[in-house]
Amino acid sequence: MRIGLLGAGRIGTFHATALAHTDGVDGLVIADADPARAAALAERLGAEAAVPATSVMSAAEAFAQVEAVVITAATAAHADLITEAARNRLPTFCEKPVALDLGRTVRALREVESAGTLLQMGFQRRFDAGFRAAREALRAGRLGRVHTIRAVTSDAAPPPAEFLPLSGGLIRDCLVHDFDAVRWLTGREVAEVYARGTDGGAACFREAGDVDTAAVLLTLDDDTLVTATATRYNGAGYDVRTELSGERDQWVVGLDDRTPMTSAEPGGPGAPVRPWSGFLERFDGAYRAELAAFVRAARGEVPNPCSGWEGLRALVVAEACELSRREGRPVRPAEVAERAGVPAL
Ligand SMILES: NC(=O)c1ccc[n+]([C@@H]2O[C@H](COP(=O)([O-])OP(=O)(O)OC[C@H]3O[C@@H](n4cnc5c(N)ncnc54)[C@H](O)[C@@H]3O)[C@@H](O)[C@H]2O)c1
């Protein structure tokens, strides 16, 4: 299958390299708003890749020459590129989110629906070995009734200041992964959220109307209580952990000899020798697995593992948290969905 990759930045470079070694991919066309960036990546992959990856072209040219599309461009471009791909009847993988506002997200998803094409969203935790094992254990009843979930997403260091206004903020950019993971792990919906954020770090967060640290309390529709925290300042390293506590057992995703933590107990584990440095390293296997699944889904061999509507549901929770943080009150995601005219899902 010949794939067009649109967006040759941080994640695009990773995904292009992974796709070049993915079964079923026999050509890769790379486009970027900055043609020099696309050319540099294509040249690099041309030397390294198992498939030819030397073509550089505009998105429109790429659509005419490929059988599937992988969108790794900046977020603001996603909705238009998804719409174009749907109109060209191309199965599409898109990095999260579809858009930063719900109305635009719904319009793009309607285009995909009316074209009858596939749209897979990039929530890679669904392909991470630890998250998958935890889901299986939970669904098999090994934990008993799960009453509490504690999720952590901590970046080792802030992203470049210019990324912040484009990111949608810490909650939409980072915690949205926890919201998707909690829904996917438990099979439950979020009934209510309460969110707080703080800004003790660089001024660029305040200037962008963003926070550098956030904590949210989610109540699921079966009354399971979930806390999720995120920060851009975790000097110990990159930390993604999810603890699930049930009446019979307690499982944790992301606890291993690279977890950036030091036990305060005498004789407890010290700081890891090689803490996780960032998402590309921590989720290397998960990203590769989600792209392999996309190629198989695009060929009709497996069902779509994460539809655009799933991405929308996680975004609705993020929007509710943003509103809660700004207004200092509990918010039901249903309130946000109704206000934005999101159809009942
Ligand atoms: N799933 C994850 O863990 C994860 C991690 C990082 C980023 N992301 C998502 O991936 C996307 C890209 O993030 P990034 O960190 O790689 O950003 P980046 O800024 O490094 O790269 C974005 C690239 O998109 C290009 N671009 C912009 N508009 C374009 C258009 N219309 N057509 C083609 N190319 C265009 C830019 O020139 C740039 O090269 C974002 O939506 C982000 O939310 C997801």
PDBQT file of the ligand as one rigid body, heavy atoms in Angstrom, charges set to zero:
ROOT
HETATM    1  N1  LIG A 401      -0.094  10.896  20.022  1.00  0.00    +0.000 N 
HETATM    2  C1  LIG A 401       0.935  11.528  20.568  1.00  0.00    +0.000 C 
HETATM    3  O1  LIG A 401       1.520  11.058  21.532  1.00  0.00    +0.000 OA
HETATM    4  C2  LIG A 401       1.415  12.809  19.973  1.00  0.00    +0.000 A 
HETATM    5  C3  LIG A 401       2.689  13.286  20.316  1.00  0.00    +0.000 A 
HETATM    6  C4  LIG A 401       3.122  14.474  19.721  1.00  0.00    +0.000 A 
HETATM    7  C5  LIG A 401       2.323  15.165  18.829  1.00  0.00    +0.000 A 
HETATM    8  N2  LIG A 401       1.080  14.678  18.544  1.00  0.00    +0.000 N 
HETATM    9  C6  LIG A 401       0.220  15.406  17.588  1.00  0.00    +0.000 C 
HETATM   10  O2  LIG A 401       0.861  15.391  16.334  1.00  0.00    +0.000 OA
HETATM   11  C7  LIG A 401       0.670  16.621  15.642  1.00  0.00    +0.000 C 
HETATM   12  C8  LIG A 401       2.024  17.179  15.216  1.00  0.00    +0.000 C 
HETATM   13  O3  LIG A 401       2.796  17.434  16.361  1.00  0.00    +0.000 OA
HETATM   14  P1  LIG A 401       4.382  17.655  16.273  1.00  0.00    +0.000 P 
HETATM   15  O4  LIG A 401       4.854  17.720  17.667  1.00  0.00    +0.000 OA
HETATM   16  O5  LIG A 401       4.989  16.664  15.338  1.00  0.00    +0.000 OA
HETATM   17  O6  LIG A 401       4.440  19.112  15.611  1.00  0.00    +0.000 OA
HETATM   18  P2  LIG A 401       5.624  19.789  14.763  1.00  0.00    +0.000 P 
HETATM   19  O7  LIG A 401       5.418  21.245  14.925  1.00  0.00    +0.000 OA
HETATM   20  O8  LIG A 401       6.938  19.199  15.139  1.00  0.00    +0.000 OA
HETATM   21  O9  LIG A 401       5.322  19.354  13.262  1.00  0.00    +0.000 OA
HETATM   22  C9  LIG A 401       4.175  19.767  12.574  1.00  0.00    +0.000 C 
HETATM   23  C10 LIG A 401       4.510  19.793  11.074  1.00  0.00    +0.000 C 
HETATM   24  O10 LIG A 401       3.293  20.009  10.352  1.00  0.00    +0.000 OA
HETATM   25  C11 LIG A 401       3.622  20.845   9.231  1.00  0.00    +0.000 C 
HETATM   26  N3  LIG A 401       2.362  21.409   8.705  1.00  0.00    +0.000 N 
HETATM   27  C12 LIG A 401       1.618  22.416   9.199  1.00  0.00    +0.000 A 
HETATM   28  N4  LIG A 401       0.517  22.599   8.425  1.00  0.00    +0.000 NA
HETATM   29  C13 LIG A 401       0.582  21.676   7.438  1.00  0.00    +0.000 A 
HETATM   30  C14 LIG A 401      -0.269  21.348   6.338  1.00  0.00    +0.000 A 
HETATM   31  N5  LIG A 401      -1.413  22.021   6.104  1.00  0.00    +0.000 N 
HETATM   32  N6  LIG A 401       0.094  20.325   5.523  1.00  0.00    +0.000 NA
HETATM   33  C15 LIG A 401       1.226  19.635   5.753  1.00  0.00    +0.000 A 
HETATM   34  N7  LIG A 401       2.071  19.919   6.772  1.00  0.00    +0.000 NA
HETATM   35  C16 LIG A 401       1.741  20.910   7.609  1.00  0.00    +0.000 A 
HETATM   36  C17 LIG A 401       4.617  21.846   9.802  1.00  0.00    +0.000 C 
HETATM   37  O11 LIG A 401       5.346  22.489   8.779  1.00  0.00    +0.000 OA
HETATM   38  C18 LIG A 401       5.480  20.914  10.659  1.00  0.00    +0.000 C 
HETATM   39  O12 LIG A 401       6.535  20.340   9.911  1.00  0.00    +0.000 OA
HETATM   40  C19 LIG A 401      -0.122  17.522  16.594  1.00  0.00    +0.000 C 
HETATM   41  O13 LIG A 401      -1.472  17.489  16.230  1.00  0.00    +0.000 OA
HETATM   42  C20 LIG A 401       0.054  16.875  17.969  1.00  0.00    +0.000 C 
HETATM   43  O14 LIG A 401      -1.090  17.038  18.806  1.00  0.00    +0.000 OA
HETATM   44  C21 LIG A 401       0.627  13.526  19.081  1.00  0.00    +0.000 A 
ENDROOT
TORSDOF 0
